[in-house]
Amino acid sequence: MFSTLAISFLTALGAAYFYLNASGEIIRILALLIVTICALIDLVIAPWPIQFVILIIILFWPRNLSLPSNRRIDL
């Protein structure tokens, strides 16, 4: 199981590198798709302590959902 997790993680890192350094739009979109798929696979096959740490990080990450002060919504 660790080897599958490591292969998926390394594939995601390689795709992220291509995403950051590619100039073509289609290559960047495909690389981002590969990163997303690998991240989902890693979440599914990760051991439960790693999944628990990811859940804690998501729950306690600060969020800024308010609109900037200079924007007004007129109805």
PDB file with SEQRES, HELIX, SHEET and CRYST1 records, atoms N, CA, C and O in Angstrom:
SEQRES   1 A   75  MET PHE SER THR LEU ALA ILE SER PHE LEU THR ALA LEU          
SEQRES   2 A   75  GLY ALA ALA TYR PHE TYR LEU ASN ALA SER GLY GLU ILE          
SEQRES   3 A   75  ILE ARG ILE LEU ALA LEU LEU ILE VAL THR ILE CYS ALA          
SEQRES   4 A   75  LEU ILE ASP LEU VAL ILE ALA PRO TRP PRO ILE GLN PHE          
SEQRES   5 A   75  VAL ILE LEU ILE ILE ILE LEU PHE TRP PRO ARG ASN LEU          
SEQRES   6 A   75  SER LEU PRO SER ASN ARG ARG ILE ASP LEU                      
HELIX    1 AA1 PHE A    2  ASN A   21  1                                  20    
HELIX    2 AA2 GLU A   25  ILE A   45  1                                  21    
HELIX    3 AA3 TRP A   48  PHE A   60  1                                  13    
CRYST1    1.000    1.000    1.000  90.00  90.00  90.00 P 1           1          
ATOM      1  N   MET A   1       0.818  -1.186   0.000  1.00  0.00           N  
ATOM      2  CA  MET A   1       0.000   0.000   0.000  1.00  0.00           C  
ATOM      3  C   MET A   1       0.868   1.259   0.000  1.00  0.00           C  
ATOM      4  O   MET A   1       0.521   2.261  -0.626  1.00  0.00           O  
ATOM      5  N   PHE A   2       2.004   1.200   0.711  1.00  0.00           N  
ATOM      6  CA  PHE A   2       2.870   2.375   0.750  1.00  0.00           C  
ATOM      7  C   PHE A   2       3.441   2.685  -0.626  1.00  0.00           C  
ATOM      8  O   PHE A   2       3.601   3.850  -0.990  1.00  0.00           O  
ATOM      9  N   SER A   3       3.748   1.632  -1.394  1.00  0.00           N  
ATOM     10  CA  SER A   3       4.324   1.876  -2.714  1.00  0.00           C  
ATOM     11  C   SER A   3       3.311   2.563  -3.635  1.00  0.00           C  
ATOM     12  O   SER A   3       3.683   3.433  -4.422  1.00  0.00           O  
ATOM     13  N   THR A   4       2.043   2.179  -3.542  1.00  0.00           N  
ATOM     14  CA  THR A   4       1.006   2.825  -4.350  1.00  0.00           C  
ATOM     15  C   THR A   4       0.850   4.292  -3.954  1.00  0.00           C  
ATOM     16  O   THR A   4       0.704   5.167  -4.807  1.00  0.00           O  
ATOM     17  N   LEU A   5       0.884   4.540  -2.661  1.00  0.00           N  
ATOM     18  CA  LEU A   5       0.785   5.915  -2.160  1.00  0.00           C  
ATOM     19  C   LEU A   5       1.979   6.744  -2.630  1.00  0.00           C  
ATOM     20  O   LEU A   5       1.816   7.897  -3.030  1.00  0.00           O  
ATOM     21  N   ALA A   6       3.174   6.163  -2.584  1.00  0.00           N  
ATOM     22  CA  ALA A   6       4.373   6.882  -2.998  1.00  0.00           C  
ATOM     23  C   ALA A   6       4.375   7.154  -4.501  1.00  0.00           C  
ATOM     24  O   ALA A   6       4.755   8.242  -4.934  1.00  0.00           O  
ATOM     25  N   ILE A   7       3.955   6.174  -5.296  1.00  0.00           N  
ATOM     26  CA  ILE A   7       3.905   6.365  -6.746  1.00  0.00           C  
ATOM     27  C   ILE A   7       2.907   7.455  -7.118  1.00  0.00           C  
ATOM     28  O   ILE A   7       3.189   8.300  -7.968  1.00  0.00           O  
ATOM     29  N   SER A   8       1.741   7.431  -6.478  1.00  0.00           N  
ATOM     30  CA  SER A   8       0.727   8.450  -6.759  1.00  0.00           C  
ATOM     31  C   SER A   8       1.218   9.836  -6.339  1.00  0.00           C  
ATOM     32  O   SER A   8       0.989  10.820  -7.043  1.00  0.00           O  
ATOM     33  N   PHE A   9       1.887   9.908  -5.198  1.00  0.00           N  
ATOM     34  CA  PHE A   9       2.406  11.191  -4.719  1.00  0.00           C  
ATOM     35  C   PHE A   9       3.493  11.733  -5.641  1.00  0.00           C  
ATOM     36  O   PHE A   9       3.522  12.927  -5.940  1.00  0.00           O  
ATOM     37  N   LEU A  10       4.387  10.851  -6.090  1.00  0.00           N  
ATOM     38  CA  LEU A  10       5.443  11.300  -7.005  1.00  0.00           C  
ATOM     39  C   LEU A  10       4.878  11.716  -8.362  1.00  0.00           C  
ATOM     40  O   LEU A  10       5.378  12.650  -8.990  1.00  0.00           O  
ATOM     41  N   THR A  11       3.839  11.020  -8.806  1.00  0.00           N  
ATOM     42  CA  THR A  11       3.175  11.414 -10.048  1.00  0.00           C  
ATOM     43  C   THR A  11       2.542  12.794  -9.901  1.00  0.00           C  
ATOM     44  O   THR A  11       2.625  13.620 -10.810  1.00  0.00           O  
ATOM     45  N   ALA A  12       1.916  13.039  -8.764  1.00  0.00           N  
ATOM     46  CA  ALA A  12       1.309  14.351  -8.521  1.00  0.00           C  
ATOM     47  C   ALA A  12       2.375  15.444  -8.470  1.00  0.00           C  
ATOM     48  O   ALA A  12       2.156  16.541  -8.983  1.00  0.00           O  
ATOM     49  N   LEU A  13       3.518  15.159  -7.860  1.00  0.00           N  
ATOM     50  CA  LEU A  13       4.595  16.154  -7.816  1.00  0.00           C  
ATOM     51  C   LEU A  13       5.133  16.455  -9.214  1.00  0.00           C  
ATOM     52  O   LEU A  13       5.395  17.611  -9.547  1.00  0.00           O  
ATOM     53  N   GLY A  14       5.296  15.411 -10.030  1.00  0.00           N  
ATOM     54  CA  GLY A  14       5.754  15.620 -11.403  1.00  0.00           C  
ATOM     55  C   GLY A  14       4.756  16.422 -12.228  1.00  0.00           C  
ATOM     56  O   GLY A  14       5.144  17.298 -13.001  1.00  0.00           O  
ATOM     57  N   ALA A  15       3.472  16.121 -12.063  1.00  0.00           N  
ATOM     58  CA  ALA A  15       2.446  16.868 -12.791  1.00  0.00           C  
ATOM     59  C   ALA A  15       2.390  18.319 -12.315  1.00  0.00           C  
ATOM     60  O   ALA A  15       2.175  19.228 -13.116  1.00  0.00           O  
ATOM     61  N   ALA A  16       2.582  18.535 -11.017  1.00  0.00           N  
ATOM     62  CA  ALA A  16       2.606  19.912 -10.502  1.00  0.00           C  
ATOM     63  C   ALA A  16       3.790  20.678 -11.074  1.00  0.00           C  
ATOM     64  O   ALA A  16       3.673  21.866 -11.374  1.00  0.00           O  
ATOM     65  N   TYR A  17       4.929  20.009 -11.227  1.00  0.00           N  
ATOM     66  CA  TYR A  17       6.099  20.650 -11.838  1.00  0.00           C  
ATOM     67  C   TYR A  17       5.794  21.047 -13.281  1.00  0.00           C  
ATOM     68  O   TYR A  17       6.123  22.154 -13.706  1.00  0.00           O  
ATOM     69  N   PHE A  18       5.159  20.135 -14.039  1.00  0.00           N  
ATOM     70  CA  PHE A  18       4.784  20.459 -15.416  1.00  0.00           C  
ATOM     71  C   PHE A  18       3.774  21.601 -15.465  1.00  0.00           C  
ATOM     72  O   PHE A  18       3.829  22.448 -16.357  1.00  0.00           O  
ATOM     73  N   TYR A  19       2.854  21.623 -14.503  1.00  0.00           N  
ATOM     74  CA  TYR A  19       1.864  22.693 -14.461  1.00  0.00           C  
ATOM     75  C   TYR A  19       2.541  24.051 -14.262  1.00  0.00           C  
ATOM     76  O   TYR A  19       2.166  25.036 -14.898  1.00  0.00           O  
ATOM     77  N   LEU A  20       3.522  24.098 -13.391  1.00  0.00           N  
ATOM     78  CA  LEU A  20       4.185  25.363 -13.099  1.00  0.00           C  
ATOM     79  C   LEU A  20       5.121  25.823 -14.214  1.00  0.00           C  
ATOM     80  O   LEU A  20       5.361  27.021 -14.362  1.00  0.00           O  
ATOM     81  N   ASN A  21       5.652  24.883 -15.000  1.00  0.00           N  
ATOM     82  CA  ASN A  21       6.661  25.244 -15.993  1.00  0.00           C  
ATOM     83  C   ASN A  21       6.188  25.152 -17.433  1.00  0.00           C  
ATOM     84  O   ASN A  21       6.945  25.508 -18.337  1.00  0.00           O  
ATOM     85  N   ALA A  22       4.980  24.695 -17.685  1.00  0.00           N  
ATOM     86  CA  ALA A  22       4.492  24.550 -19.060  1.00  0.00           C  
ATOM     87  C   ALA A  22       3.929  25.877 -19.548  1.00  0.00           C  
ATOM     88  O   ALA A  22       3.419  26.678 -18.765  1.00  0.00           O  
ATOM     89  N   SER A  23       4.030  26.094 -20.852  1.00  0.00           N  
ATOM     90  CA  SER A  23       3.486  27.324 -21.415  1.00  0.00           C  
ATOM     91  C   SER A  23       2.178  27.079 -22.156  1.00  0.00           C  
ATOM     92  O   SER A  23       1.406  28.014 -22.372  1.00  0.00           O  
ATOM     93  N   GLY A  24       1.921  25.843 -22.544  1.00  0.00           N  
ATOM     94  CA  GLY A  24       0.700  25.535 -23.273  1.00  0.00           C  
ATOM     95  C   GLY A  24      -0.493  25.377 -22.341  1.00  0.00           C  
ATOM     96  O   GLY A  24      -0.376  24.824 -21.247  1.00  0.00           O  
ATOM     97  N   GLU A  25      -1.634  25.867 -22.789  1.00  0.00           N  
ATOM     98  CA  GLU A  25      -2.823  25.836 -21.944  1.00  0.00           C  
ATOM     99  C   GLU A  25      -3.343  24.411 -21.731  1.00  0.00           C  
ATOM    100  O   GLU A  25      -3.746  24.056 -20.623  1.00  0.00           O  
ATOM    101  N   ILE A  26      -3.335  23.604 -22.778  1.00  0.00           N  
ATOM    102  CA  ILE A  26      -3.855  22.242 -22.671  1.00  0.00           C  
ATOM    103  C   ILE A  26      -2.966  21.401 -21.757  1.00  0.00           C  
ATOM    104  O   ILE A  26      -3.467  20.595 -20.973  1.00  0.00           O  
ATOM    105  N   ILE A  27      -1.671  21.583 -21.854  1.00  0.00           N  
ATOM    106  CA  ILE A  27      -0.750  20.836 -20.993  1.00  0.00           C  
ATOM    107  C   ILE A  27      -0.968  21.219 -19.534  1.00  0.00           C  
ATOM    108  O   ILE A  27      -0.943  20.357 -18.656  1.00  0.00           O  
ATOM    109  N   ARG A  28      -1.179  22.492 -19.273  1.00  0.00           N  
ATOM    110  CA  ARG A  28      -1.424  22.937 -17.901  1.00  0.00           C  
ATOM    111  C   ARG A  28      -2.727  22.382 -17.354  1.00  0.00           C  
ATOM    112  O   ARG A  28      -2.788  21.987 -16.189  1.00  0.00           O  
ATOM    113  N   ILE A  29      -3.775  22.344 -18.177  1.00  0.00           N  
ATOM    114  CA  ILE A  29      -5.064  21.809 -17.727  1.00  0.00           C  
ATOM    115  C   ILE A  29      -4.947  20.318 -17.437  1.00  0.00           C  
ATOM    116  O   ILE A  29      -5.460  19.839 -16.426  1.00  0.00           O  
ATOM    117  N   LEU A  30      -4.269  19.577 -18.327  1.00  0.00           N  
ATOM    118  CA  LEU A  30      -4.091  18.145 -18.102  1.00  0.00           C  
ATOM    119  C   LEU A  30      -3.239  17.870 -16.867  1.00  0.00           C  
ATOM    120  O   LEU A  30      -3.525  16.937 -16.115  1.00  0.00           O  
ATOM    121  N   ALA A  31      -2.211  18.659 -16.651  1.00  0.00           N  
ATOM    122  CA  ALA A  31      -1.376  18.478 -15.466  1.00  0.00           C  
ATOM    123  C   ALA A  31      -2.175  18.748 -14.197  1.00  0.00           C  
ATOM    124  O   ALA A  31      -2.024  18.029 -13.209  1.00  0.00           O  
ATOM    125  N   LEU A  32      -3.018  19.768 -14.209  1.00  0.00           N  
ATOM    126  CA  LEU A  32      -3.857  20.061 -13.051  1.00  0.00           C  
ATOM    127  C   LEU A  32      -4.867  18.945 -12.813  1.00  0.00           C  
ATOM    128  O   LEU A  32      -5.167  18.618 -11.665  1.00  0.00           O  
ATOM    129  N   LEU A  33      -5.389  18.364 -13.873  1.00  0.00           N  
ATOM    130  CA  LEU A  33      -6.309  17.228 -13.749  1.00  0.00           C  
ATOM    131  C   LEU A  33      -5.594  16.027 -13.125  1.00  0.00           C  
ATOM    132  O   LEU A  33      -6.157  15.348 -12.266  1.00  0.00           O  
ATOM    133  N   ILE A  34      -4.366  15.764 -13.550  1.00  0.00           N  
ATOM    134  CA  ILE A  34      -3.595  14.651 -12.989  1.00  0.00           C  
ATOM    135  C   ILE A  34      -3.301  14.892 -11.511  1.00  0.00           C  
ATOM    136  O   ILE A  34      -3.377  13.961 -10.709  1.00  0.00           O  
ATOM    137  N   VAL A  35      -2.969  16.119 -11.144  1.00  0.00           N  
ATOM    138  CA  VAL A  35      -2.711  16.440  -9.738  1.00  0.00           C  
ATOM    139  C   VAL A  35      -3.969  16.199  -8.909  1.00  0.00           C  
ATOM    140  O   VAL A  35      -3.890  15.647  -7.812  1.00  0.00           O  
ATOM    141  N   THR A  36      -5.119  16.603  -9.419  1.00  0.00           N  
ATOM    142  CA  THR A  36      -6.374  16.422  -8.688  1.00  0.00           C  
ATOM    143  C   THR A  36      -6.704  14.948  -8.510  1.00  0.00           C  
ATOM    144  O   THR A  36      -7.083  14.525  -7.418  1.00  0.00           O  
ATOM    145  N   ILE A  37      -6.564  14.161  -9.572  1.00  0.00           N  
ATOM    146  CA  ILE A  37      -6.852  12.733  -9.489  1.00  0.00           C  
ATOM    147  C   ILE A  37      -5.897  12.040  -8.517  1.00  0.00           C  
ATOM    148  O   ILE A  37      -6.322  11.211  -7.714  1.00  0.00           O  
ATOM    149  N   CYS A  38      -4.619  12.377  -8.589  1.00  0.00           N  
ATOM    150  CA  CYS A  38      -3.644  11.768  -7.681  1.00  0.00           C  
ATOM    151  C   CYS A  38      -3.922  12.160  -6.226  1.00  0.00           C  
ATOM    152  O   CYS A  38      -3.762  11.338  -5.323  1.00  0.00           O  
ATOM    153  N   ALA A  39      -4.332  13.392  -5.997  1.00  0.00           N  
ATOM    154  CA  ALA A  39      -4.644  13.820  -4.631  1.00  0.00           C  
ATOM    155  C   ALA A  39      -5.841  13.041  -4.086  1.00  0.00           C  
ATOM    156  O   ALA A  39      -5.840  12.642  -2.921  1.00  0.00           O  
ATOM    157  N   LEU A  40      -6.851  12.823  -4.912  1.00  0.00           N  
ATOM    158  CA  LEU A  40      -8.004  12.040  -4.468  1.00  0.00           C  
ATOM    159  C   LEU A  40      -7.626  10.590  -4.199  1.00  0.00           C  
ATOM    160  O   LEU A  40      -8.082  10.001  -3.219  1.00  0.00           O  
ATOM    161  N   ILE A  41      -6.798  10.014  -5.060  1.00  0.00           N  
ATOM    162  CA  ILE A  41      -6.333   8.640  -4.840  1.00  0.00           C  
ATOM    163  C   ILE A  41      -5.532   8.555  -3.549  1.00  0.00           C  
ATOM    164  O   ILE A  41      -5.699   7.612  -2.776  1.00  0.00           O  
ATOM    165  N   ASP A  42      -4.664   9.535  -3.310  1.00  0.00           N  
ATOM    166  CA  ASP A  42      -3.870   9.541  -2.088  1.00  0.00           C  
ATOM    167  C   ASP A  42      -4.759   9.651  -0.850  1.00  0.00           C  
ATOM    168  O   ASP A  42      -4.477   9.021   0.170  1.00  0.00           O  
ATOM    169  N   LEU A  43      -5.818  10.435  -0.927  1.00  0.00           N  
ATOM    170  CA  LEU A  43      -6.728  10.545   0.210  1.00  0.00           C  
ATOM    171  C   LEU A  43      -7.455   9.236   0.481  1.00  0.00           C  
ATOM    172  O   LEU A  43      -7.712   8.895   1.635  1.00  0.00           O  
ATOM    173  N   VAL A  44      -7.786   8.508  -0.566  1.00  0.00           N  
ATOM    174  CA  VAL A  44      -8.528   7.257  -0.396  1.00  0.00           C  
ATOM    175  C   VAL A  44      -7.633   6.164   0.186  1.00  0.00           C  
ATOM    176  O   VAL A  44      -8.071   5.412   1.057  1.00  0.00           O  
ATOM    177  N   ILE A  45      -6.394   6.064  -0.277  1.00  0.00           N  
ATOM    178  CA  ILE A  45      -5.542   4.957   0.161  1.00  0.00           C  
ATOM    179  C   ILE A  45      -4.611   5.318   1.315  1.00  0.00           C  
ATOM    180  O   ILE A  45      -3.827   4.478   1.757  1.00  0.00           O  
ATOM    181  N   ALA A  46      -4.683   6.533   1.800  1.00  0.00           N  
ATOM    182  CA  ALA A  46      -3.834   6.932   2.921  1.00  0.00           C  
ATOM    183  C   ALA A  46      -4.300   6.245   4.206  1.00  0.00           C  
ATOM    184  O   ALA A  46      -5.492   5.984   4.372  1.00  0.00           O  
ATOM    185  N   PRO A  47      -3.374   5.954   5.105  1.00  0.00           N  
ATOM    186  CA  PRO A  47      -3.763   5.386   6.400  1.00  0.00           C  
ATOM    187  C   PRO A  47      -4.621   6.373   7.188  1.00  0.00           C  
ATOM    188  O   PRO A  47      -4.556   7.582   6.967  1.00  0.00           O  
ATOM    189  N   TRP A  48      -5.428   5.840   8.111  1.00  0.00           N  
ATOM    190  CA  TRP A  48      -6.380   6.705   8.795  1.00  0.00           C  
ATOM    191  C   TRP A  48      -5.736   7.822   9.612  1.00  0.00           C  
ATOM    192  O   TRP A  48      -6.343   8.889   9.713  1.00  0.00           O  
ATOM    193  N   PRO A  49      -4.540   7.654  10.209  1.00  0.00           N  
ATOM    194  CA  PRO A  49      -3.968   8.811  10.927  1.00  0.00           C  
ATOM    195  C   PRO A  49      -3.675   9.994   9.997  1.00  0.00           C  
ATOM    196  O   PRO A  49      -3.860  11.149  10.381  1.00  0.00           O  
ATOM    197  N   ILE A  50      -3.219   9.703   8.775  1.00  0.00           N  
ATOM    198  CA  ILE A  50      -2.963  10.779   7.814  1.00  0.00           C  
ATOM    199  C   ILE A  50      -4.278  11.420   7.394  1.00  0.00           C  
ATOM    200  O   ILE A  50      -4.351  12.643   7.267  1.00  0.00           O  
ATOM    201  N   GLN A  51      -5.313  10.623   7.178  1.00  0.00           N  
ATOM    202  CA  GLN A  51      -6.621  11.178   6.838  1.00  0.00           C  
ATOM    203  C   GLN A  51      -7.151  12.035   7.975  1.00  0.00           C  
ATOM    204  O   GLN A  51      -7.776  13.067   7.726  1.00  0.00           O  
ATOM    205  N   PHE A  52      -6.916  11.630   9.216  1.00  0.00           N  
ATOM    206  CA  PHE A  52      -7.363  12.401  10.375  1.00  0.00           C  
ATOM    207  C   PHE A  52      -6.636  13.740  10.460  1.00  0.00           C  
ATOM    208  O   PHE A  52      -7.255  14.760  10.759  1.00  0.00           O  
ATOM    209  N   VAL A  53      -5.333  13.745  10.202  1.00  0.00           N  
ATOM    210  CA  VAL A  53      -4.559  14.995  10.217  1.00  0.00           C  
ATOM    211  C   VAL A  53      -5.058  15.942   9.127  1.00  0.00           C  
ATOM    212  O   VAL A  53      -5.188  17.144   9.359  1.00  0.00           O  
ATOM    213  N   ILE A  54      -5.338  15.401   7.935  1.00  0.00           N  
ATOM    214  CA  ILE A  54      -5.861  16.233   6.849  1.00  0.00           C  
ATOM    215  C   ILE A  54      -7.219  16.820   7.233  1.00  0.00           C  
ATOM    216  O   ILE A  54      -7.489  17.989   6.957  1.00  0.00           O  
ATOM    217  N   LEU A  55      -8.070  16.018   7.867  1.00  0.00           N  
ATOM    218  CA  LEU A  55      -9.376  16.512   8.320  1.00  0.00           C  
ATOM    219  C   LEU A  55      -9.226  17.634   9.339  1.00  0.00           C  
ATOM    220  O   LEU A  55      -9.936  18.636   9.258  1.00  0.00           O  
ATOM    221  N   ILE A  56      -8.322  17.484  10.289  1.00  0.00           N  
ATOM    222  CA  ILE A  56      -8.090  18.525  11.300  1.00  0.00           C  
ATOM    223  C   ILE A  56      -7.583  19.806  10.646  1.00  0.00           C  
ATOM    224  O   ILE A  56      -8.011  20.901  11.011  1.00  0.00           O  
ATOM    225  N   ILE A  57      -6.676  19.676   9.686  1.00  0.00           N  
ATOM    226  CA  ILE A  57      -6.155  20.857   8.990  1.00  0.00           C  
ATOM    227  C   ILE A  57      -7.277  21.580   8.256  1.00  0.00           C  
ATOM    228  O   ILE A  57      -7.361  22.807   8.306  1.00  0.00           O  
ATOM    229  N   ILE A  58      -8.138  20.829   7.577  1.00  0.00           N  
ATOM    230  CA  ILE A  58      -9.250  21.444   6.845  1.00  0.00           C  
ATOM    231  C   ILE A  58     -10.225  22.133   7.789  1.00  0.00           C  
ATOM    232  O   ILE A  58     -10.703  23.228   7.492  1.00  0.00           O  
ATOM    233  N   LEU A  59     -10.523  21.505   8.921  1.00  0.00           N  
ATOM    234  CA  LEU A  59     -11.500  22.086   9.846  1.00  0.00           C  
ATOM    235  C   LEU A  59     -10.999  23.350  10.530  1.00  0.00           C  
ATOM    236  O   LEU A  59     -11.788  24.257  10.798  1.00  0.00           O  
ATOM    237  N   PHE A  60      -9.712  23.426  10.816  1.00  0.00           N  
ATOM    238  CA  PHE A  60      -9.188  24.557  11.569  1.00  0.00           C  
ATOM    239  C   PHE A  60      -8.421  25.568  10.726  1.00  0.00           C  
ATOM    240  O   PHE A  60      -7.814  26.484  11.280  1.00  0.00           O  
ATOM    241  N   TRP A  61      -8.430  25.427   9.408  1.00  0.00           N  
ATOM    242  CA  TRP A  61      -7.759  26.385   8.530  1.00  0.00           C  
ATOM    243  C   TRP A  61      -8.551  27.688   8.531  1.00  0.00           C  
ATOM    244  O   TRP A  61      -9.765  27.650   8.333  1.00  0.00           O  
ATOM    245  N   PRO A  62      -7.918  28.835   8.744  1.00  0.00           N  
ATOM    246  CA  PRO A  62      -8.670  30.098   8.756  1.00  0.00           C  
ATOM    247  C   PRO A  62      -9.231  30.419   7.373  1.00  0.00           C  
ATOM    248  O   PRO A  62      -8.564  30.244   6.353  1.00  0.00           O  
ATOM    249  N   ARG A  63     -10.449  30.884   7.369  1.00  0.00           N  
ATOM    250  CA  ARG A  63     -11.113  31.211   6.108  1.00  0.00           C  
ATOM    251  C   ARG A  63     -11.478  32.696   6.093  1.00  0.00           C  
ATOM    252  O   ARG A  63     -11.893  33.255   7.108  1.00  0.00           O  
ATOM    253  N   ASN A  64     -11.317  33.319   4.936  1.00  0.00           N  
ATOM    254  CA  ASN A  64     -11.725  34.701   4.738  1.00  0.00           C  
ATOM    255  C   ASN A  64     -12.823  34.705   3.700  1.00  0.00           C  
ATOM    256  O   ASN A  64     -12.556  34.679   2.499  1.00  0.00           O  
ATOM    257  N   LEU A  65     -14.052  34.737   4.162  1.00  0.00           N  
ATOM    258  CA  LEU A  65     -15.177  34.667   3.246  1.00  0.00           C  
ATOM    259  C   LEU A  65     -15.884  36.004   3.080  1.00  0.00           C  
ATOM    260  O   LEU A  65     -16.849  36.093   2.321  1.00  0.00           O  
ATOM    261  N   SER A  66     -15.432  37.039   3.764  1.00  0.00           N  
ATOM    262  CA  SER A  66     -16.108  38.320   3.668  1.00  0.00           C  
ATOM    263  C   SER A  66     -15.671  39.075   2.413  1.00  0.00           C  
ATOM    264  O   SER A  66     -14.573  38.867   1.897  1.00  0.00           O  
ATOM    265  N   LEU A  67     -16.534  39.938   1.945  1.00  0.00           N  
ATOM    266  CA  LEU A  67     -16.214  40.776   0.799  1.00  0.00           C  
ATOM    267  C   LEU A  67     -15.240  41.870   1.217  1.00  0.00           C  
ATOM    268  O   LEU A  67     -15.268  42.305   2.368  1.00  0.00           O  
ATOM    269  N   PRO A  68     -14.389  42.320   0.316  1.00  0.00           N  
ATOM    270  CA  PRO A  68     -13.536  43.464   0.655  1.00  0.00           C  
ATOM    271  C   PRO A  68     -14.382  44.683   1.004  1.00  0.00           C  
ATOM    272  O   PRO A  68     -15.517  44.807   0.544  1.00  0.00           O  
ATOM    273  N   SER A  69     -13.836  45.575   1.810  1.00  0.00           N  
ATOM    274  CA  SER A  69     -14.625  46.695   2.325  1.00  0.00           C  
ATOM    275  C   SER A  69     -14.995  47.709   1.244  1.00  0.00           C  
ATOM    276  O   SER A  69     -15.943  48.469   1.446  1.00  0.00           O  
ATOM    277  N   ASN A  70     -14.300  47.759   0.114  1.00  0.00           N  
ATOM    278  CA  ASN A  70     -14.605  48.757  -0.897  1.00  0.00           C  
ATOM    279  C   ASN A  70     -15.664  48.282  -1.896  1.00  0.00           C  
ATOM    280  O   ASN A  70     -16.039  49.041  -2.789  1.00  0.00           O  
ATOM    281  N   ARG A  71     -16.148  47.060  -1.769  1.00  0.00           N  
ATOM    282  CA  ARG A  71     -17.182  46.568  -2.686  1.00  0.00           C  
ATOM    283  C   ARG A  71     -18.537  46.666  -2.023  1.00  0.00           C  
ATOM    284  O   ARG A  71     -18.709  46.255  -0.876  1.00  0.00           O  
ATOM    285  N   ARG A  72     -19.490  47.207  -2.741  1.00  0.00           N  
ATOM    286  CA  ARG A  72     -20.865  47.309  -2.261  1.00  0.00           C  
ATOM    287  C   ARG A  72     -21.764  46.518  -3.185  1.00  0.00           C  
ATOM    288  O   ARG A  72     -21.568  46.484  -4.400  1.00  0.00           O  
ATOM    289  N   ILE A  73     -22.730  45.899  -2.598  1.00  0.00           N  
ATOM    290  CA  ILE A  73     -23.730  45.180  -3.406  1.00  0.00           C  
ATOM    291  C   ILE A  73     -24.989  46.026  -3.409  1.00  0.00           C  
ATOM    292  O   ILE A  73     -25.638  46.180  -2.374  1.00  0.00           O  
ATOM    293  N   ASP A  74     -25.342  46.579  -4.571  1.00  0.00           N  
ATOM    294  CA  ASP A  74     -26.556  47.371  -4.703  1.00  0.00           C  
ATOM    295  C   ASP A  74     -27.659  46.513  -5.316  1.00  0.00           C  
ATOM    296  O   ASP A  74     -27.480  45.884  -6.359  1.00  0.00           O  
ATOM    297  N   LEU A  75     -28.784  46.508  -4.645  1.00  0.00           N  
ATOM    298  CA  LEU A  75     -29.917  45.731  -5.175  1.00  0.00           C  
ATOM    299  C   LEU A  75     -30.992  46.664  -5.681  1.00  0.00           C  
ATOM    300  O   LEU A  75     -32.028  46.207  -6.165  1.00  0.00           O  
TER     301      LEU A  75                                                      
END                                                                             
